Amino acid sequence: MFTSPFGMAVLAVGALVTAGVFLYKNWDKVKDTFVGIWSSIKSVFASGINFIIGGLNKINFTIPDWVPALGGKTFGFNIPLLATYASGGFSSKAAIFGEAGLEAAIPIKPGNPRSIGLLNKTAQLLGVGGGSQIIFSPQIFVLGNGDVKDQVKQGIEAAYPGFENMMDNFFAGRRRLSFDT
C-alpha cells in the first residue's frame, strides 16, 4: 500500500502533520535556533563588508600627472562602515548584558512597535504602568453610640477576605509576568 501513489500521499501528509506538531511543541527552541543562526550570518556578513570598507578607506591613490585637469592629485576613500544595531530584548544569560539577572536592551526607535512592546513589557516587569496599582478602601459604617473600636475592628475583619483575594490575584499576575520572559 505504501508504494502506491495514494500510500505515498498519505505518508507525505503524515510527515507534514508530524513536522507541524514538532514545530508547535518546540517553537521557542526552533525560533531561538534560527534567530541565532540568522544573527550569526548577519554579523559575519557585516564584519566582512566592514573589513573590505576599512581596507578601501586606507588606500590613497594618485592620479598620474599626464591626466588632463586631474593629474598629480591624491584621492582617498571615505566610505562609512555598516551600522550595527541591537534588536533589543531580555536576557538573563551572561552576554553583552544580562550579567546581573534579567536585564533589558531596548532600541530607541520612535514609533517602532518592537521598541514600544519592549518598553511596555519592562514597565510591567518593574510594576509600573497600567494594572500594577492596588487600591483597597473598605467602607466601615459605625452605627449608634456603642463601642466604636469593636465596630471598626469587625468591619476590617469582614473586609479582610476581599483584601486577601485581591492580593492573591495581584501576585499571581506578577508571577505570570516573571515567567513570560
C-alpha positions as CSV (number, residue, x, y, z in Angstrom):
1,M,0.0,0.0,0.0
2,F,2.8,2.5,0.9
3,T,4.4,2.1,-2.6
4,S,1.2,3.2,-4.4
5,P,0.7,6.9,-5.2
6,F,-2.2,7.0,-2.6
7,G,0.1,5.5,0.1
8,M,2.9,7.9,-0.7
9,A,0.4,10.8,-0.4
10,V,-0.8,9.5,3.0
11,L,2.9,9.2,4.1
12,A,3.6,12.8,2.9
13,V,0.6,14.2,4.8
14,G,1.6,12.3,7.9
15,A,5.1,13.6,7.7
16,L,3.8,17.2,7.4
17,V,1.5,16.8,10.3
18,T,4.3,15.3,12.4
19,A,6.6,18.2,11.5
20,G,3.9,20.7,12.3
21,V,3.3,19.1,15.7
22,F,7.0,19.0,16.4
23,L,7.3,22.7,15.5
24,Y,4.3,23.6,17.6
25,K,5.7,21.8,20.7
26,N,9.3,23.1,20.3
27,W,8.6,26.5,18.8
28,D,10.7,28.5,21.3
29,K,13.7,26.3,20.8
30,V,13.4,26.3,17.0
31,K,12.8,30.1,16.9
32,D,15.8,30.7,19.1
33,T,18.0,28.4,17.0
34,F,17.1,30.2,13.8
35,V,17.3,33.7,15.3
36,G,20.8,32.8,16.5
37,I,21.8,31.4,13.1
38,W,20.4,34.5,11.3
39,S,22.2,36.8,13.8
40,S,25.5,35.0,13.1
41,I,25.0,35.3,9.4
42,K,24.3,39.0,9.6
43,S,27.3,39.5,11.9
44,V,29.7,37.7,9.6
45,F,28.4,39.5,6.6
46,A,28.6,42.9,8.2
47,S,32.1,42.1,9.6
48,G,33.2,41.1,6.1
49,I,31.8,44.2,4.4
50,N,33.3,46.4,7.1
51,F,36.7,44.7,6.7
52,I,36.6,45.5,2.9
53,I,35.4,49.1,3.5
54,G,38.2,49.6,6.1
55,G,40.8,48.3,3.6
56,L,39.4,50.6,0.9
57,N,39.4,53.6,3.2
58,K,43.2,53.1,3.9
59,I,44.0,53.2,0.2
60,N,45.2,56.5,-1.2
61,F,45.8,56.8,-4.9
62,T,47.4,59.5,-7.0
63,I,46.2,60.3,-10.5
64,P,49.2,60.5,-12.8
65,D,50.4,63.9,-13.9
66,W,49.6,63.2,-17.6
67,V,45.8,63.1,-16.9
68,P,44.4,66.4,-18.0
69,A,42.9,68.7,-15.3
70,L,43.2,66.0,-12.6
71,G,46.9,64.9,-12.8
72,G,49.0,64.9,-9.7
73,K,46.1,64.8,-7.3
74,T,45.8,62.3,-4.5
75,F,42.4,60.8,-3.6
76,G,41.4,58.5,-0.8
77,F,38.2,56.7,0.1
78,N,35.9,57.7,2.9
79,I,33.2,55.0,2.9
80,P,31.1,54.8,6.1
81,L,31.1,51.4,7.8
82,L,27.8,49.5,8.0
83,A,25.9,50.4,11.1
84,T,25.2,47.6,13.5
85,Y,22.3,47.8,15.9
86,A,21.0,45.5,18.6
87,S,17.4,44.3,18.0
88,G,16.8,44.5,21.8
89,G,15.2,42.1,24.1
90,F,15.5,40.5,27.5
91,S,18.4,38.4,28.8
92,S,19.3,36.6,32.0
93,K,22.3,34.9,30.5
94,A,25.8,36.4,30.5
95,A,26.2,38.2,27.3
96,I,26.8,41.8,26.4
97,F,24.2,42.4,29.1
98,G,22.3,40.2,31.5
99,E,25.1,39.5,33.9
100,A,23.1,40.6,36.9
101,G,20.0,38.6,36.3
102,L,17.2,39.7,33.9
103,E,18.1,42.9,32.1
104,A,16.6,44.6,29.0
105,A,18.1,46.2,26.0
106,I,15.6,48.4,24.2
107,P,16.4,50.1,20.9
108,I,15.2,53.7,20.9
109,K,13.3,54.0,17.6
110,P,10.4,56.4,17.9
111,G,7.1,54.7,16.8
112,N,8.8,51.3,16.3
113,P,6.3,48.6,17.5
114,R,9.2,46.4,18.8
115,S,10.6,49.2,20.9
116,I,7.2,50.1,22.3
117,G,6.5,46.5,23.1
118,L,9.8,46.1,25.0
119,L,9.2,49.3,26.9
120,N,5.7,48.1,27.9
121,K,7.0,44.7,29.0
122,T,9.7,46.4,31.0
123,A,7.2,48.6,32.7
124,Q,5.1,45.5,33.6
125,L,8.0,43.7,35.0
126,L,9.0,46.7,37.1
127,G,5.5,47.0,38.4
128,V,4.9,50.5,36.9
129,G,2.3,51.5,34.3
130,G,-1.2,50.1,33.9
131,G,-2.6,47.5,36.2
132,S,0.1,47.5,38.8
133,Q,-1.6,49.7,41.4
134,I,-3.6,48.2,44.2
135,I,-6.4,50.3,45.7
136,F,-8.3,48.8,48.6
137,S,-10.6,51.0,50.5
138,P,-13.2,49.2,52.6
139,Q,-16.1,51.3,53.8
140,I,-16.9,50.8,57.5
141,F,-20.1,52.1,59.0
142,V,-20.3,52.8,62.7
143,L,-23.8,52.7,64.0
144,G,-25.1,54.2,67.2
145,N,-23.2,55.1,70.3
146,G,-21.8,51.6,71.1
147,D,-18.2,50.5,71.3
148,V,-16.8,52.2,68.1
149,K,-13.5,50.3,68.4
150,D,-15.2,46.9,68.2
151,Q,-17.4,48.0,65.2
152,V,-14.3,49.2,63.3
153,K,-12.5,46.0,64.1
154,Q,-15.4,43.9,62.9
155,G,-15.7,45.9,59.7
156,I,-12.0,45.4,59.0
157,E,-12.2,41.7,59.7
158,A,-15.2,41.4,57.4
159,A,-13.3,43.2,54.6
160,Y,-10.1,41.2,55.1
161,P,-11.0,38.2,52.9
162,G,-11.7,40.6,50.0
163,F,-8.3,42.2,50.5
164,E,-6.6,38.8,50.7
165,N,-8.2,37.7,47.5
166,M,-7.1,40.9,45.7
167,M,-3.5,40.5,46.9
168,D,-3.5,36.8,45.8
169,N,-4.7,37.8,42.3
170,F,-2.2,40.6,42.1
171,F,0.8,38.4,43.0
172,A,-0.4,35.6,40.8
173,G,-0.4,38.0,37.9
174,R,3.1,39.2,38.8
175,R,4.4,35.6,38.8
176,R,2.9,35.0,35.4
177,L,4.7,38.1,34.1
178,S,8.0,36.9,35.5
179,F,7.7,33.5,33.8
180,D,6.8,35.1,30.4
181,T,10.2,36.4,29.8
